[in-house]
């Protein structure tokens, strides 16, 4: 069961990273590249501060409004 829990988290974080990539770039080529290396890209976005000040919440909400 532990493997299933981590795979669901892995899927959710991957989709979240793709939403962030599309929000900032709007490029299918970069979306594909970020899909392939999404853990590195997510850490990069966290370190440079693109998800600070509530943007980590507002980016996904923009897709569902």
matplotlib code that plots the C-alpha trace (Angstrom):
import matplotlib.pyplot as plt

x = [0.0, 2.9, 3.9, 0.4, 0.4, 3.7, 2.7, -0.5, 1.6, 4.1, 1.3, -0.2, 3.2, 3.9, 0.6, 1.2, 4.6, 3.1, 0.5, 3.3, 5.3, 2.3, 1.4, 4.9, 5.9, 2.8, 5.2, 4.4, 8.1, 9.0, 6.1, 7.4, 10.9, 9.5, 7.4, 10.6, 12.5, 9.7, 11.3, 14.2, 12.0, 9.8, 12.8, 14.1, 10.8, 10.8, 14.3, 14.0, 10.8, 8.2, 5.8, 6.2, 3.5, 0.6, 1.3, 1.5, -2.3, -3.4, -1.7, -3.8, -7.0, -6.6, -7.1, -10.4, -12.1]
y = [0.0, 2.4, 2.2, 3.3, 6.3, 7.5, 7.0, 9.1, 11.9, 11.6, 12.0, 15.0, 16.8, 16.1, 17.6, 20.6, 21.1, 21.0, 23.6, 25.9, 25.4, 26.3, 29.3, 30.8, 29.7, 28.8, 26.7, 23.0, 22.3, 23.6, 21.7, 18.5, 19.2, 20.0, 16.8, 14.8, 16.5, 17.7, 17.0, 19.2, 21.9, 21.9, 22.3, 25.1, 27.0, 26.7, 27.9, 31.0, 32.1, 31.8, 30.1, 32.6, 35.0, 32.7, 31.9, 28.2, 28.4, 30.8, 29.1, 25.9, 27.8, 29.8, 26.6, 25.7, 29.0]
z = [0.0, 0.6, -3.0, -4.1, -1.8, -3.1, -6.7, -6.2, -4.6, -7.5, -10.0, -8.2, -7.9, -11.6, -12.7, -10.4, -12.0, -15.5, -14.4, -13.2, -16.4, -18.6, -16.4, -16.9, -20.4, -22.6, -24.7, -25.7, -26.2, -22.7, -21.3, -22.7, -21.4, -17.9, -18.1, -18.5, -15.7, -13.5, -10.1, -10.9, -12.4, -9.3, -7.0, -9.3, -9.1, -5.3, -5.0, -7.2, -5.5, -8.3, -5.8, -3.0, -1.7, -2.3, -6.0, -5.1, -4.4, -7.1, -10.1, -9.8, -8.9, -12.2, -14.1, -12.3, -12.3]

ax = plt.figure().add_subplot(projection="3d")
ax.plot(x, y, z, "-o")
ax.set_aspect("equal")
plt.show()
